[in-house]
Amino acid sequence: MKHGKPETIEQISVVTYIRAQYPDILMTMSPAGVKFGGNPKQRMIQGANMKRMGYVTGTPDLILMEARGPWHGLLIEMKTQGGTACDVSPEQRAFHAIAERKGYRVEVCFGSNEAVNAVDRYMKWPINGQNQNKPTGG
């Protein structure tokens, strides 16, 4: 059951906020929520092509390629406000677990407010490599 605003509207709000507050972040989105056009056969072909092109089922909605603290980047799974952990699919849970083992921070956010707060918390961490002794010369 869907609650609150549709995920698309929530995600657009988050992206708008990130672009305004953190304009230098390299960010992209997963095409998972994009609706294909055409008839059922055409949609099946489009979905199969996405997988052949590298799409992995369960990929989070937003991907922030900004290394902070101990993480390589932040992955945000958007859910509608008022949703529950049951709204996270088994494929999403599996992807999240692998991403976390590989050094990424994963946040499941129920609504745009939770996502904005997750981004702000993440961005308070120091940039990876900052304040570390770097080799000089060469």
Backbone as CSV, one residue per row, in Angstrom:
resi,resn,N_x,N_y,N_z,CA_x,CA_y,CA_z,C_x,C_y,C_z
1,MET,0.843,-1.190,0.000,0.000,0.000,0.000,0.886,1.251,0.000
2,LYS,0.575,2.199,-0.883,1.338,3.435,-0.971,0.804,4.454,0.030
3,HIS,1.722,5.222,0.586,1.364,6.235,1.567,1.929,7.574,1.103
4,GLY,1.324,8.674,1.524,1.881,9.986,1.272,2.038,10.287,-0.211
5,LYS,2.979,11.188,-0.522,3.245,11.570,-1.905,3.918,10.421,-2.653
6,PRO,3.697,10.334,-3.954,4.391,9.300,-4.720,5.909,9.451,-4.597
7,GLU,6.609,8.316,-4.689,8.071,8.335,-4.571,8.706,9.307,-5.562
8,THR,8.140,9.420,-6.754,8.707,10.316,-7.768,8.739,11.749,-7.255
9,ILE,7.632,12.208,-6.689,7.558,13.580,-6.169,8.525,13.755,-5.007
10,GLU,8.584,12.761,-4.125,9.521,12.808,-2.988,10.961,12.901,-3.493
11,GLN,11.302,12.065,-4.476,12.675,12.042,-4.982,13.039,13.355,-5.671
12,ILE,12.121,13.930,-6.434,12.391,15.221,-7.080,12.674,16.281,-6.025
13,SER,11.941,16.266,-4.925,12.188,17.224,-3.832,13.594,17.063,-3.270
14,VAL,14.028,15.822,-3.097,15.365,15.555,-2.545,16.438,16.023,-3.520
15,VAL,16.275,15.697,-4.785,17.267,16.095,-5.792,17.357,17.617,-5.881
16,THR,16.217,18.285,-5.844,16.209,19.753,-5.871,16.982,20.311,-4.690
17,TYR,16.759,19.743,-3.511,17.472,20.183,-2.309,18.980,19.958,-2.446
18,ILE,19.369,18.762,-2.864,20.802,18.440,-2.983,21.473,19.383,-3.964
19,ARG,20.855,19.617,-5.104,21.455,20.507,-6.115,21.618,21.926,-5.598
20,ALA,20.689,22.371,-4.753,20.775,23.723,-4.197,21.808,23.811,-3.080
21,GLN,21.829,22.817,-2.181,22.706,22.865,-1.014,24.120,22.352,-1.276
22,TYR,24.258,21.395,-2.169,25.543,20.750,-2.439,25.751,20.662,-3.954
23,PRO,25.920,21.817,-4.624,25.950,21.817,-6.093,27.125,21.054,-6.715
24,ASP,28.150,20.766,-5.943,29.318,20.066,-6.498,29.229,18.550,-6.386
25,ILE,28.186,18.026,-5.773,28.053,16.578,-5.631,27.796,15.953,-6.997
26,LEU,28.527,14.879,-7.276,28.240,14.069,-8.456,27.168,13.067,-8.034
27,MET,26.005,13.179,-8.670,24.850,12.396,-8.249,24.136,11.885,-9.492
28,THR,23.561,10.711,-9.369,22.714,10.184,-10.431,21.572,9.407,-9.800
29,MET,20.685,8.927,-10.657,19.539,8.158,-10.163,19.499,6.818,-10.867
30,SER,18.861,5.886,-10.193,18.637,4.574,-10.783,17.413,4.662,-11.684
31,PRO,17.453,4.027,-12.844,16.293,4.075,-13.726,15.164,3.131,-13.302
32,ALA,15.264,2.527,-12.132,14.285,1.523,-11.710,12.860,2.064,-11.684
33,GLY,12.674,3.306,-11.296,11.328,3.852,-11.192,10.787,4.423,-12.485
34,VAL,11.586,4.396,-13.542,11.165,4.951,-14.823,10.181,3.990,-15.488
35,LYS,9.085,4.524,-15.937,8.059,3.705,-16.601,8.344,3.675,-18.098
36,PHE,8.387,2.466,-18.648,8.607,2.303,-20.077,7.316,2.543,-20.842
37,GLY,7.464,3.017,-22.087,6.313,3.200,-22.959,6.134,1.981,-23.851
38,GLY,5.107,2.035,-24.653,4.874,0.969,-25.605,3.978,-0.123,-25.058
39,ASN,3.845,-1.162,-25.873,3.000,-2.293,-25.486,3.778,-3.233,-24.566
40,PRO,3.133,-4.239,-23.990,3.819,-5.131,-23.045,5.086,-5.782,-23.621
41,LYS,5.050,-6.191,-24.876,6.235,-6.809,-25.488,7.379,-5.804,-25.571
42,GLN,7.091,-4.574,-25.979,8.124,-3.536,-26.069,8.705,-3.233,-24.685
43,ARG,7.844,-3.210,-23.669,8.335,-2.944,-22.314,9.236,-4.081,-21.829
44,MET,8.887,-5.307,-22.168,9.750,-6.444,-21.793,11.113,-6.328,-22.468
45,ILE,11.136,-5.947,-23.714,12.400,-5.787,-24.446,13.221,-4.667,-23.821
46,GLN,12.579,-3.554,-23.484,13.284,-2.436,-22.853,13.888,-2.853,-21.513
47,GLY,13.138,-3.601,-20.709,13.646,-4.079,-19.420,14.819,-5.032,-19.597
48,ALA,14.713,-5.932,-20.559,15.813,-6.867,-20.826,17.049,-6.117,-21.295
49,ASN,16.862,-5.107,-22.131,18.004,-4.302,-22.588,18.673,-3.585,-21.430
50,MET,17.872,-3.056,-20.493,18.458,-2.391,-19.326,19.371,-3.345,-18.563
51,LYS,18.929,-4.570,-18.350,19.745,-5.547,-17.624,21.009,-5.890,-18.406
52,ARG,20.892,-6.038,-19.713,22.088,-6.313,-20.527,23.055,-5.135,-20.496
53,MET,22.515,-3.929,-20.325,23.358,-2.731,-20.272,23.960,-2.506,-18.888
54,GLY,23.615,-3.368,-17.918,24.244,-3.286,-16.616,23.354,-2.997,-15.434
55,TYR,22.074,-2.751,-15.657,21.203,-2.479,-14.524,21.076,-3.724,-13.641
56,VAL,21.141,-3.509,-12.327,20.992,-4.589,-11.360,19.720,-4.330,-10.551
57,THR,18.844,-5.315,-10.486,17.617,-5.200,-9.707,17.963,-4.921,-8.246
58,GLY,17.272,-3.964,-7.651,17.514,-3.616,-6.253,18.385,-2.387,-6.073
59,THR,18.903,-1.825,-7.184,19.748,-0.631,-7.101,18.967,0.499,-6.439
60,PRO,19.560,1.181,-5.447,18.861,2.286,-4.787,18.519,3.413,-5.760
61,ASP,17.577,4.240,-5.365,17.060,5.293,-6.228,18.064,6.408,-6.505
62,LEU,18.785,6.838,-5.496,19.744,7.928,-5.658,21.145,7.447,-5.290
63,ILE,22.108,7.855,-6.099,23.501,7.451,-5.906,24.339,8.720,-5.842
64,LEU,24.887,8.999,-4.656,25.738,10.171,-4.465,27.183,9.705,-4.432
65,MET,27.946,10.124,-5.410,29.343,9.714,-5.527,30.221,10.751,-4.834
66,GLU,30.102,10.757,-3.537,30.800,11.706,-2.670,31.344,10.923,-1.495
67,ALA,32.653,10.685,-1.497,33.282,9.919,-0.416,33.341,10.775,0.844
68,ARG,32.781,10.263,1.909,32.784,10.956,3.206,33.016,9.938,4.309
69,GLY,33.710,10.384,5.364,33.962,9.499,6.496,34.540,8.186,6.004
70,PRO,34.044,7.065,6.497,34.581,5.771,6.074,33.945,5.223,4.791
71,TRP,33.049,6.001,4.157,32.282,5.477,3.023,32.755,6.036,1.685
72,HIS,32.503,5.254,0.641,32.828,5.658,-0.737,31.743,6.535,-1.342
73,GLY,30.530,6.449,-0.832,29.404,7.205,-1.360,28.146,6.872,-0.583
74,LEU,27.088,7.601,-0.901,25.797,7.424,-0.224,24.763,6.943,-1.232
75,LEU,24.069,5.868,-0.889,22.997,5.324,-1.713,21.687,5.493,-0.949
76,ILE,20.706,6.082,-1.592,19.426,6.348,-0.929,18.317,5.575,-1.620
77,GLU,17.630,4.768,-0.844,16.437,4.063,-1.310,15.238,4.876,-0.851
78,MET,14.500,5.448,-1.791,13.348,6.272,-1.464,12.101,5.402,-1.305
79,LYS,11.370,5.668,-0.249,10.064,5.058,-0.018,9.109,6.191,0.346
80,THR,7.830,5.951,0.162,6.867,6.995,0.467,6.780,7.232,1.969
81,GLN,6.483,8.467,2.330,6.321,8.816,3.735,5.212,7.968,4.333
82,GLY,5.452,7.430,5.500,4.468,6.581,6.154,4.623,5.116,5.805
83,GLY,5.600,4.797,4.940,5.845,3.407,4.586,6.528,2.674,5.732
84,THR,6.814,1.404,5.503,7.460,0.587,6.523,8.611,-0.203,5.907
85,ALA,9.390,-0.847,6.757,10.499,-1.683,6.286,10.016,-2.790,5.368
86,CYS,8.760,-3.169,5.483,8.194,-4.206,4.597,8.147,-3.741,3.145
87,ASP,8.237,-2.423,2.922,8.208,-1.891,1.559,9.524,-2.103,0.823
88,VAL,10.566,-2.526,1.529,11.870,-2.783,0.914,11.862,-4.225,0.411
89,SER,12.098,-4.391,-0.892,12.025,-5.723,-1.494,13.243,-6.572,-1.119
90,PRO,13.124,-7.879,-1.235,14.286,-8.747,-0.981,15.482,-8.398,-1.880
91,GLU,15.219,-8.030,-3.127,16.306,-7.647,-4.035,16.996,-6.372,-3.566
92,GLN,16.207,-5.436,-3.065,16.787,-4.200,-2.534,17.622,-4.489,-1.295
93,ARG,17.120,-5.309,-0.405,17.875,-5.669,0.806,19.207,-6.328,0.442
94,ALA,19.169,-7.221,-0.536,20.399,-7.908,-0.960,21.391,-6.911,-1.539
95,PHE,20.919,-5.999,-2.393,21.813,-4.997,-2.975,22.408,-4.123,-1.877
96,HIS,21.578,-3.686,-0.942,22.038,-2.822,0.154,23.133,-3.513,0.966
97,ALA,22.942,-4.780,1.267,23.933,-5.518,2.069,25.271,-5.600,1.332
98,ILE,25.237,-5.879,0.049,26.481,-5.964,-0.730,27.155,-4.595,-0.780
99,ALA,26.374,-3.546,-1.037,26.935,-2.193,-1.116,27.586,-1.793,0.212
100,GLU,26.932,-2.119,1.322,27.504,-1.783,2.632,28.806,-2.542,2.873
101,ARG,28.861,-3.816,2.485,30.104,-4.584,2.633,31.225,-3.997,1.785
102,LYS,30.874,-3.352,0.687,31.869,-2.773,-0.206,32.217,-1.330,0.156
103,GLY,31.683,-0.843,1.267,32.094,0.465,1.765,31.180,1.633,1.432
104,TYR,29.940,1.357,1.081,28.989,2.425,0.789,28.002,2.566,1.931
105,ARG,27.559,3.773,2.157,26.515,4.040,3.145,25.183,3.900,2.426
106,VAL,24.253,3.150,2.997,22.929,2.970,2.411,21.896,3.459,3.410
107,GLU,20.988,4.286,2.939,19.896,4.793,3.771,18.571,4.493,3.077
108,VAL,17.641,3.890,3.791,16.271,3.743,3.312,15.495,4.883,3.947
109,CYS,14.920,5.737,3.111,14.276,6.949,3.612,12.800,6.956,3.248
110,PHE,11.972,7.185,4.245,10.523,7.226,4.064,10.099,8.687,3.949
111,GLY,10.110,9.190,2.738,9.747,10.575,2.457,10.955,11.463,2.259
112,SER,10.704,12.605,1.658,11.791,13.525,1.315,12.474,14.110,2.550
113,ASN,11.729,14.341,3.627,12.356,14.903,4.833,13.425,13.963,5.389
114,GLU,13.114,12.669,5.449,14.114,11.706,5.932,15.332,11.677,5.011
115,ALA,15.099,11.746,3.719,16.217,11.703,2.775,17.094,12.940,2.890
116,VAL,16.490,14.107,2.997,17.258,15.346,3.161,18.080,15.280,4.448
117,ASN,17.482,14.805,5.532,18.218,14.673,6.788,19.378,13.685,6.654
118,ALA,19.165,12.589,5.922,20.232,11.602,5.713,21.385,12.218,4.936
119,VAL,21.078,12.999,3.919,22.122,13.668,3.125,22.888,14.655,3.999
120,ASP,22.179,15.467,4.765,22.849,16.447,5.626,23.754,15.764,6.652
121,ARG,23.279,14.673,7.270,24.123,13.935,8.226,25.377,13.406,7.532
122,TYR,25.195,12.820,6.364,26.314,12.250,5.613,27.332,13.330,5.248
123,MET,26.865,14.472,4.803,27.764,15.541,4.347,28.530,16.194,5.481
124,LYS,28.134,15.959,6.729,28.885,16.494,7.870,30.162,15.703,8.132
125,TRP,30.242,14.477,7.607,31.460,13.683,7.763,32.583,14.328,6.949
126,PRO,33.841,14.196,7.397,34.937,14.767,6.612,35.082,14.037,5.274
127,ILE,35.620,14.748,4.315,35.886,14.162,3.004,36.953,13.096,3.169
128,ASN,36.745,11.933,2.531,37.741,10.859,2.587,39.098,11.383,2.168
129,GLY,40.133,11.065,2.939,41.496,11.468,2.613,41.866,12.840,3.158
130,GLN,40.878,13.605,3.608,41.166,14.918,4.154,41.872,14.753,5.492
131,ASN,42.809,15.608,5.779,43.577,15.590,7.023,44.487,14.373,7.132
132,GLN,44.762,13.744,6.029,45.699,12.624,6.042,46.984,13.084,5.366
133,ASN,48.084,12.506,5.803,49.354,12.850,5.184,49.383,12.309,3.759
134,LYS,49.611,13.194,2.813,49.656,12.785,1.421,51.101,12.848,0.953
135,PRO,51.485,11.936,0.065,52.857,11.969,-0.450,53.113,13.271,-1.199
136,THR,54.304,13.740,-1.113,54.688,14.959,-1.827,55.835,14.657,-2.774
137,GLY,56.011,15.558,-3.692,57.139,15.427,-4.618,56.986,14.248,-5.553
138,GLY,58.077,13.939,-6.219,57.988,12.774,-7.078,58.833,12.825,-8.244
